[in-house]
C-alpha cells in the first residue's frame, strides 16, 4: 500500500469520525457538508425492512434535526473495512453502536433506544476530500425502552 492509499483510508476514517461527532454535537452545517448533494440514505430495522429512505441530503438533515431535537445521543463506529477503487471512490463498512435518550415530556412513543449494526457506504473523493454518496444502516440489534 502506498502513501496515497494510506492517506485516502485516513481521510475516509476522518469523515466517519466527524459524522459521529457532528451529529452528537448538533453541528448541522458541518454534518451536511460530509455528504454529496445527491447522496442516498436508507435505514433498515433488525428484520431488514426499510424504516427510512432519503433521496436528498436536505430530507435526511431535516428528519435528523427533528428526531434529535429533544434528545441526547452518542454514535460510535468501529472496525472499518474500506476498499479503495482506482476511480476515486471507496466502499466502507463500519460496525456501529448508538444510544439516543429523549428528554422527559418529549413527544415519542419510547424513552430511549440502544442499537447496534453496520453502516454500508460508498464515498467519492473530491478536491475538498471524501464525501458520502450512499449510506445504508442495517441494524442487528435494537433495544427500545
Phi, psi and omega in degrees: 000132181266176184298322179296319179293318177298319178295321178296315179300316180293323177297320178292317177298323178296319178301315182289324176298318178293322176309308181296313182293316183294323179290321182285334179258007175060039176269075192294321179295315178294320178301313181298328182287354177281349187248147168293150183297334180259024181300147176241130183230134181224136182238129184246151173275180183299328180277356179096000178282145178289124174269316182213141174224129181237133180254359177217142179302322182300321178297312180298315181298314180299316180295318181294316178300316181293317182296323185261006185304321182244035186231160166251141182218157171219130176238132178226145175233151183215169168053058181293136171240113186233130175243120179271142176250140181299344181279358181096016175244171181208153171249136180223141173234132181233130168287136185226159171217138174220155176219130179230128179235129182265148178295153175303138179087357178295144181280070182229152177277357178215160182271324181203164172222150179220118186225164177225160177167206181220137169270134173243120187227152163245142180231155179234134176281135176231175176297340181263352183130200182267142176234145177281123178264315176225147178217129171235130173251117179248113182283142172249339180205137177213119178253122180243132182242000000 
